[in-house]
């Protein structure tokens, strides 16, 4: 897996589009790397949500339990992130995430983000803008998909 410094990987991650180049080395101090093997669960629906992760290498599938069946609702690869909502509100996970292949992640824990908010509020604010942008796009996509499915049964 990649041995590049975290600061050199940050510009490749979409949630950080609002950051300035000088922010990268500061932010790096609040993050760490973590790897998962293919098939491993990164987290499961309903478990504690105390961190957000950014996919550096590999891909994941996002799985949602409905009744007794599990449904893959998204597949995400390098540059994408998961866990934005729990970074903001600390609520339990709303879905399960599993590694589809060997996975290299950068992790930002909620308590480290809270510390970043105290230490470097301007950088934290730019990250929040990136998260808000991702959540907004996700909500738009969900609304579109829901409307299309609803109209197809009418």
Secondary structure, DSSP 4 states (H G I P E B T S, - for coil): ---S-HHHHGGGSGGGTT--TTHHHHHHTT-EEEEE-TT-EEE-TTS---EEEEEEESEEEEEEEETTEEEEEEEEETT-EE-HHHHHH-PPPSSEEEESS-EEEEEEEHHHHHHHHHH-HHHHHHHHHHHHHHHHHHHHHHHHHHHHHHHHH-
